[in-house]
Amino acid sequence: MHVFPLLSALVVLPLLAAASVRSLKKPRHVYSIGLGFAALELLLSALVVARFERHTPALQLVERIPLFGDHAYHVGVDGISVLFLPLTALLALLVILHAELAAKQRPGHYLAAIFSLQASLMGAFVALDLLLFWAFAALELVPGTLLVRSWGTGPGRRAAARRYAALNTMGALLVLAGAIVLGRATGGQFSLEALTNTPAPARAQFLAFWLFVLGFAVRIPLFPFHGWLPPVMAEGPAVGVSVFLVGAKLGVYGLLRFVIPLLPLAAHRYGPLLAALGVVGMIYGALLALVQTNLRRLVAFACLAHTGSVLVGISTLNAEGLSGALLVTLNVGLSAAGLYFVAGFLHRRLGSTDVARGARLSRHAPLLSFTFLLVGLSTIGMPGTSGFEAEHLVVVGALEAHHGILALAVGLGSLLGAAYLLRYFQRAFLASAAAPAPPATEAPASRRAVHDLGPRELIIAGATAAIIVGLGLFSHPLLEVVDGSVRAMSTRLDHARPKTPLVMHGEGAP
């Protein structure tokens, strides 16, 4: 029976959209057609989730086309990957909704870059072949760099684009090296299924593990490989590539999809080190976010802090911690993207997202102020938001792994998160005495520019808030989707747990 190739359609449709909008001249036509393609992509991704069978670790909607030798175009989804598809489609739709408000120059080229970025992300999330995943992940760098360089809002956008491209290319090459090491150790296999059934020797696992971790550390980003993120977030587009970089966490996905399940011996040996790096990054990112006066830089360092929580969940190697890490990644993808939309709203009104330019905003824009507060509370795991169950599962996983100190560190990270978000909210939206007033020469213009959310902005803010609250109140369906795959991964990791300390005396030593 022939089945419509839904997953391939999710990759091809944005490419068709990019080719269509790039050739259009009238902005009205560009945005109308772009919104139509983006809405269809979201509908297809929702159809994938609707057809997804819960409580099973099996790969679903699998498509396989032989290419050459043992290599094939091989795609499919399971509980690890399926939820990234509607998240990416939703972010693209909201970015395009915002683009017309921001009056982007060369809108056809801008939307073509957005759709190209979306296509590469969709391909990476459905790839079941390690080399295919790498190819899609590497292709993402091209439209990402173009968006920062051509549509950035800061004077240092070109330097930020070069830094982004250079560091992430280095990371991509390290990931490729890890894939080659793993493939050679397993007889030239790169399929996820084949690599799962043919474990690599211990020595190859350890080498591949560090190549992968160092490569993905740049993309995640992981402390101390995060140097490209703050300048890209501050100098790049206020909304656009930044939403995808913080929303679609491809680096974390790579760890959960390939590294941890395929390299179980290395995961057990070096899990504590990953947790330590996560805790350091969590505290470091939160403390830097605490002193930021610019919202875009604040969110960049907040993402670094939340990545630490994800690594703590991954390092537990149990079902609760892995589920928590996956859900924290998805929640931060939604909430951090929401904060960047707020930053875009502020930049459109004030020409800046600095706290000194945004005092007394709650008086002029109460809906905008409420959106920031709700989305911000979600990032710190407030009960009733989508972040609560995610953070709770990470803590439970740490406790079940008998790592009480890690559980306390996650709690401290949430406490510091509340501190930097509420501090910015107080100074920018409530105009506390601690917040400096805008200069007299700028005050009248700023006040004239500040108004509450318009119709399109209400759609963006309302959709984000509705999903955050909806998933916070009804998180059980989300857990059902990821449960089967995560528990299968946890069981496999538990079976691979070394019974004795790992000592390498030879190539095949355990």
C-alpha positions, 0 to 999 in steps of 0.5 A, spaced: 500 500 500 502 506 498 502 511 503 503 519 502 510 521 504 508 526 509 516 526 512 519 528 505 513 533 504 515 536 510 522 537 507 520 539 500 514 544 501 519 549 504 524 548 499 518 550 494 516 555 498 523 558 498 523 558 490 516 561 489 517 567 494 524 569 492 521 570 485 515 575 487 516 582 487 510 585 490 511 584 498 503 583 499 504 577 494 510 575 498 507 575 505 500 572 502 504 566 499 509 565 504 503 565 510 499 560 505 506 555 505 507 556 512 500 554 514 500 548 510 507 546 513 504 546 520 498 542 518 502 537 515 506 537 521 500 536 525 497 530 521 504 527 523 503 528 530 495 525 529 498 519 525 503 518 531 502 511 535 503 513 542 506 508 547 511 505 542 518 506 541 517 503 534 520 508 528 513 510 524 512 513 517 518 510 515 521 512 508 527 509 505 530 510 498 536 507 496 542 511 493 548 508 492 552 502 496 549 501 503 547 509 503 540 511 503 535 516 504 532 514 510 527 518 514 522 516 520 519 519 527 519 516 534 517 519 540 524 523 540 523 527 534 516 527 532 514 533 537 520 538 534 516 538 527 510 542 529 514 546 533 519 548 527 513 549 523 509 553 528 515 558 529 516 559 521 509 561 521 510 566 527 516 569 524 513 570 517 507 573 521 512 578 524 516 579 518 511 584 514 510 588 521 517 589 521 517 591 514 523 587 512 528 589 506 527 584 500 522 580 503 522 575 498 529 573 499 528 574 507 522 569 506 526 564 502 532 564 507 527 562 512 524 557 508 530 554 507 532 554 514 526 550 516 527 545 510 534 543 513 531 543 520 525 538 518 530 534 514 535 533 520 529 532 525 526 526 521 533 523 518 534 516 520 541 516 517 547 519 521 550 522 514 543 524 512 542 528 519 549 531 518 548 534 511 541 537 513 544 540 519 550 543 516 546 546 510 542 550 516 548 554 516 548 557 510 541 561 510 542 562 518 549 566 516 545 569 510 539 572 515 544 574 520 549 578 515 543 581 511 538 582 516 541 583 522 539 590 526 546 591 529 552 595 526 556 588 528 552 584 524 557 582 519 562 580 524 557 576 528 555 572 522 562 570 520 563 568 528 557 564 527 559 561 521 566 559 523 565 556 529 559 552 527 562 550 521 568 547 526 563 544 530 559 541 524 566 538 522 567 535 528 560 531 528 562 529 521 569 526 524 565 523 530 560 519 524 566 517 520 569 514 527 563 510 529 561 508 521 568 505 521 568 501 527 561 498 525 563 496 518 561 502 514 554 503 517 550 509 518 543 507 519 540 509 526 537 502 526 544 498 524 548 502 529 543 500 534 544 493 533 551 493 532 554 497 538 561 500 537 567 497 541 569 501 547 575 505 544 571 507 538 565 509 542 569 514 547 573 517 541 566 518 537 563 521 544 568 526 544 568 528 537 560 528 537 560 532 544 565 537 542 561 538 535 554 539 538 557 543 544 558 549 539 551 548 536 547 547 543 551 552 545 554 548 551 559 552 556 564 554 554 563 554 547 557 559 547 561 565 544 558 566 538 551 566 541 550 573 544 553 577 539 548 573 534 542 574 538 544 582 539 546 583 532 542 579 528 535 580 526 530 581 532 526 576 530 528 571 525 534 566 525 534 568 533 527 564 534 530 558 530 537 558 534 533 558 540 527 554 538 529 548 534 535 546 539 538 541 533 545 540 538 541 537 544 537 533 539 543 530 536 545 528 543 538 525 544 537 522 537 544 519 536 550 520 541 547 517 548 543 511 545 548 509 540 554 510 545 552 507 551 558 505 554 561 512 553 555 515 556 555 512 562 563 513 563 562 521 561 555 522 564 558 525 570 562 530 566 556 532 562 552 534 568 558 538 571 559 542 565 551 543 565 551 545 572 557 550 571 553 553 564 547 553 568 550 558 574 554 562 569 549 563 564 544 565 569 549 570 573 550 573 566 543 574 564 542 577 571 546 583 569 544 584 562 540 590 560 538 588 553 533 583 553 536 579 547 542 578 550 539 576 556 535 571 553 541 568 549 545 567 556 538 564 559 538 559 553 545 557 556 543 556 563 537 552 561 542 548 556 545 546 563 538 543 566 538 539 559 545 536 560 543 534 567 537 531 565 541 527 560 546 525 564 541 521 569 540 516 563 534 514 566 527 515 563 525 521 568 531 525 566 531 523 559 524 525 558 525 531 562 531 533 558 527 532 552 521 536 554 525 542 557 528 542 550 521 543 547 519 548 552 525 552 552 524 552 544 517 555 545 518 560 551 525 563 548 522 564 542 516 567 545 521 572 548 524 573 542 518 575 539 517 580 545 524 583 543 521 584 536 515 587 538 520 592 543 525 593 537 519 595 533 516 600 538 523 603 541 528 601 536 532 597 542 531 592 547 535 595 552 531 596 559 533 604 559 529 605 553 523 601 555 521 604 562 513 604 564 511 599 558 506 596 563 502 603 562 502 603 555 502 596 553 499 592 558 498 586 553 505 586 551 507 586 559 503 580 560 506 576 554 513 577 557 511 575 564 507 569 562 512 567 557 518 568 562 515 564 567 514 558 563 522 558 562 523 557 569 518 552 570 512 556 574 506 551 575 501 551 570 505 553 564 509 548 560 515 548 563 513 545 570 513 538 568 519 538 564 523 541 570 520 537 575 522 531 571 529 533 571 529 533 578 526 527 579 531 523 574 536 526 578 534 524 585 532 517 582 540 517 580 542 519 587 544 525 585 541 530 590 546 535 588 544 536 581 537 536 583 539 542 588 543 545 582 537 545 577 532 548 583 538 554 584 538 555 576 530 556 576 531 561 582 536 565 578 532 564 572 526 568 576 531 573 579 533 575 572 527 575 568 523 578 574 529 584 575 528 585 567 520 585 568 521 590 574 525 595 570 523 595 563 515 594 564 514 597 571 519 602 571 521 601 578 526 606 582 532 602 580 530 603 572 534 609 569 529 614 565 530 615 558 533 621 556 529 627 555 531 628 548 528 621 547 522 620 552 517 624 547 518 620 541 519 613 545 512 615 548 509 616 542 512 610 539 509 605 545 502 602 543 499 595 545 499 589 541 496 590 534 492 584 531 498 580 528 502 581 534 496 579 538 496 572 534 503 571 535 502 572 543 496 569 543 498 563 540 504 562 544 501 563 551 495 559 549 500 553 548 504 554 554 498 554 558 495 549 555 501 544 555 502 546 562 495 544 564 494 538 560 501 535 559 499 528 559 498 527 552 505 530 551 508 525 556 505 519 552 508 521 546 515 521 548 514 515 553 515 509 549 521 512 546 525 514 552 523 508 556 526 504 550 532 508 550 533 508 558 532 500 558 538 500 553 542 504 557 541 500 563 543 494 560 549 497 557 551 499 564 558 496 566 558 491 571 565 493 573 569 499 572 571 501 565 579 499 563 581 499 556 586 494 555 585 493 547 580 495 542 574 491 544 575 492 552 569 493 555 
